[in-house]
Amino acid sequence: MHRIVRRGLLATAAGTAAVAMAAGSASAHHCFVPMYTLNGPSSPNWFVVSAEEGAMFEAGYVTACEGAVDAGYAALHEAGLPVAIKIFEKMTIGDPKGTGRMNPNGADGRGLEYFGAGSTLPFEMVGTYIEGAESHDCG
């Protein structure tokens, strides 16, 4: 019963967060920065979505146990993929005048990425995390 209650609460939280994330995207934040560690400095100016949270937001996937969480992140490290993405909340990076133009150094898979430029990093991150987490037996 404990697991069922926990999953229900996480599903509710994920739904609320997904609505908030969609509202943030609608406010013209069209770019993100991939993060390769979850231990970086934090700032209230950045909205960070970890792979585990992304799996909940995008696929409704709730990781079954801590071992599965570790396996999901290990799969991301092995694949050389980010473990999270961060979105600057105060303005759109690379677009100081609000014109919607993309920075010419962006969308190259190494730094500033654009949702609208076909970047697949967030989807690869979530898919790889889920695949790694599912490979662990929580028994």
C-alpha positions in Angstrom: 0.0 0.0 0.0 2.9 2.4 0.8 4.2 2.1 -2.8 0.7 2.7 -4.3 0.3 5.9 -2.1 3.8 7.1 -3.0 3.2 6.5 -6.8 -0.2 8.4 -6.6 1.5 11.3 -4.8 4.3 11.4 -7.3 1.9 11.2 -10.2 0.0 14.2 -8.8 3.2 16.1 -8.3 4.4 15.2 -11.8 1.2 16.5 -13.3 1.4 19.8 -11.4 5.1 20.1 -12.4 4.3 19.3 -16.1 1.7 22.1 -16.1 4.2 24.5 -14.6 6.9 23.4 -17.1 4.5 23.9 -20.0 3.6 27.4 -18.7 7.4 28.2 -18.5 7.9 27.0 -22.1 5.0 29.2 -23.3 6.7 32.2 -21.9 9.4 32.1 -24.7 12.1 30.1 -23.0 13.2 28.3 -26.1 16.6 27.2 -25.0 18.3 25.1 -22.3 21.8 24.1 -21.1 22.6 20.4 -20.6 24.0 19.4 -17.2 26.4 16.5 -16.8 26.3 16.6 -13.0 23.6 17.1 -10.4 26.1 18.6 -8.0 26.6 21.9 -9.7 25.9 25.2 -8.1 22.2 26.1 -7.7 20.6 29.4 -8.4 17.0 30.6 -8.1 17.3 32.0 -11.7 17.5 28.5 -13.2 14.7 25.9 -13.5 16.5 22.5 -13.4 14.8 19.2 -14.6 16.8 16.1 -13.7 16.5 12.9 -15.8 14.4 11.3 -13.1 12.0 14.3 -13.1 12.0 14.4 -16.9 11.0 10.7 -16.9 8.0 11.6 -14.7 7.0 14.7 -16.7 7.4 13.3 -20.2 6.6 9.6 -19.8 4.8 9.3 -16.5 7.6 7.0 -15.4 8.2 6.6 -11.6 11.5 5.0 -10.7 10.8 2.0 -8.5 13.7 2.1 -6.1 17.0 3.9 -5.3 19.0 1.2 -7.1 17.0 1.8 -10.2 17.7 5.6 -9.9 21.4 4.8 -9.7 21.2 2.5 -12.7 19.4 5.2 -14.7 22.1 7.8 -14.0 24.8 5.3 -14.6 23.4 4.6 -18.0 23.4 8.3 -18.8 27.1 8.7 -17.7 28.0 5.6 -19.8 26.3 7.1 -22.9 27.9 10.5 -22.3 24.4 12.1 -22.0 23.3 14.9 -19.6 21.8 14.0 -16.3 19.6 17.2 -16.3 18.8 20.3 -18.3 18.5 23.8 -16.9 16.4 26.7 -18.3 17.1 30.3 -17.4 13.9 31.7 -16.0 14.4 35.5 -16.2 15.0 35.8 -20.0 15.8 33.8 -23.0 19.6 33.2 -23.3 21.2 34.1 -26.7 18.2 36.4 -27.5 18.8 39.6 -25.5 16.2 41.6 -27.5 13.5 39.0 -27.5 13.6 38.6 -31.3 13.5 34.8 -31.2 16.8 34.5 -33.0 19.1 31.7 -32.2 22.7 32.1 -31.1 24.9 30.7 -33.9 27.0 28.8 -31.4 23.9 27.0 -30.0 22.2 23.7 -30.8 25.5 21.9 -31.3 25.1 19.2 -28.7 27.8 20.8 -26.4 26.3 23.8 -24.7 23.3 26.1 -25.3 20.6 24.0 -27.0 17.3 25.0 -28.6 14.0 23.2 -28.2 12.9 24.4 -31.7 16.1 23.5 -33.5 15.4 19.8 -33.2 17.7 19.1 -30.2 17.0 15.5 -29.2 19.1 15.7 -26.0 16.2 15.9 -23.6 14.4 12.9 -25.2 17.7 10.9 -25.3 18.3 11.7 -21.7 14.8 10.6 -20.6 14.8 7.4 -22.7 18.3 6.3 -21.6 17.5 7.0 -18.0 14.3 4.9 -18.2 16.1 2.1 -20.0 18.9 2.0 -17.4 16.4 2.2 -14.5 14.3 -0.6 -15.9 17.4 -2.8 -16.2 17.7 -2.9 -12.4 15.7 -5.5 -10.4 14.2 -3.7 -7.4 13.0 -7.2 -6.2 
